[in-house]
């Protein structure tokens, strides 16, 4: 445990000005730009903690609560919330600030799962995480709970996909905004 590191050791903030070329057709900052910045700050934070190259495995809870405007400063605050053997979960809080009005808004929070790789591209162990505050402990415990829920969700979704009988479940689409035009249905109309 000699190489254990605190949450504060790798805590990272990246701040970037939102320029017009980042805007979508609606004039707001494109979500893909924000995702790219989140991936960047997750990499920096996880690589600093692990001391190795890291790659993104998954992204959880990307929900844009408020739009980001051109001209705002976006700050992405990242910290390692959890470590496994070779994996790390980095929590990222995104905040947009209008420097003219001094208004600040929390636009989203996301969780990036990263894994550490050695020079040969093989998984490698990461240092343990030293939890120094109740906040650090809460975030670690929440990450454990999210992992548990995510695992249950994957299992439920897999079971639903493998057991889904289309014809037996067509009634579920009655109130949905879709039109079914399967080739086999169209052939029966022509016969």
TAJOWO-V741139 format. One line per field, one symbol per residue. psi: psi as a letter, one per 40 degrees, with the letter a starting at -180 (. if undefined). A space follows every 50 residues. Layout:
# TAJOWO-V741139
psi = ???
This chain:
# TAJOWO-V741139
psi = edeiiidddehihhhihhideeiaeeeihhdddddddddddddddddddd eiiiihdihifhhhdiihiheihhhhhiihdiiadeiihhhhhhhhhhdd efihihdihihhhiihiaeeeiiiiiiihhheiddddddddddddddddd ddddddddddddehhddeeddeedeigihhgiddddddde.
